[in-house]
């Protein structure tokens, strides 16, 4: 009788456990992480696309640190602002990007900034600096990649690889238990289904993520160096700035992966302190891609009237102090 009762109790316990698993599901965090990394790597396959997004910035003045007058003036405009953008990017057959930026400073008027990158040159129109049909022009010099025997004459060509590599470096070593995934598909703006994966930094794992960030920095800096984005003094500046960034809860990185395995939409909501200040900074970046690898048509031509950026920089130099007469 005792044995039969024990068997009944054991079967009831197993049945209850199975029922709980059936109702709630069993989260496979390692698989969630594998799906996320696979999607990150697949971004390198994206060559042409339309994009739309926004950046909301709430920044403390200490974030910039010491800077030249031009950078300080620009930061003053952007430190409490929202930037919205739409555009087209192509890496093949030739690299080109066009976008329209709409900058809305806190309490200020909207600033529209059209931008074009073509033929290894950056063109942009600043209403406060340019005439109606005039654009600033800045040559973009492609850097030699030490790992390659030749330089790429089109700087945009490497953006897909670099973006995937940076995200891979940042996400590869995260604790899988920091990730969350919705069990039900999410509907994208175009009506198709997607899977949501979120990296969640909260009060429980904030310290662990801070340690992980410190460990990841050497790899991130090496990527900037090997891809020609930083060297010498600029690399030192990057290292100093990134080391002083301390991410705080709540911080989330939210990605929607479509049925083709691409990161179709993403939202980075980052809270952090920097430069020794305890004041919080917050950046919310969202971006959505459409017409992936479908060769969307460009509309902007190279501006006929151009102004060298060097002319602008001359205006930012401080005038020499006037000597007082004895």
Secondary structure, 3 states (H helix, E strand, C coil): CHHHHHHHHHHHHHHHHHHHHHHHCCCCHHHHHHHHHHHHHHHHHCCEEEEEEEEEEECCHHHCCCCCHHHHHHHHHHCEEEEEEEEEEECCCCCEEEEEEEEEECCCCEEEEEEEEECCEEEECCCCCCCCCEEEEEECCCCCCCCCCCCCCCHHHHHHHHHHHHHHHHHCCCCHHHEEECCCCEECCCCCEEEEEEEEECCCCHHHHHHHHHHHHHHHHHHHHHCCCCCHHHHHHHHHHHHCCEEEEEEEEEEEEECCCCEEEEEEEEEEECCCCCCCEEEEEEEEEECCCCCCCCCCCCCCEEEEHHHHHHHHCCCCCCCCCC
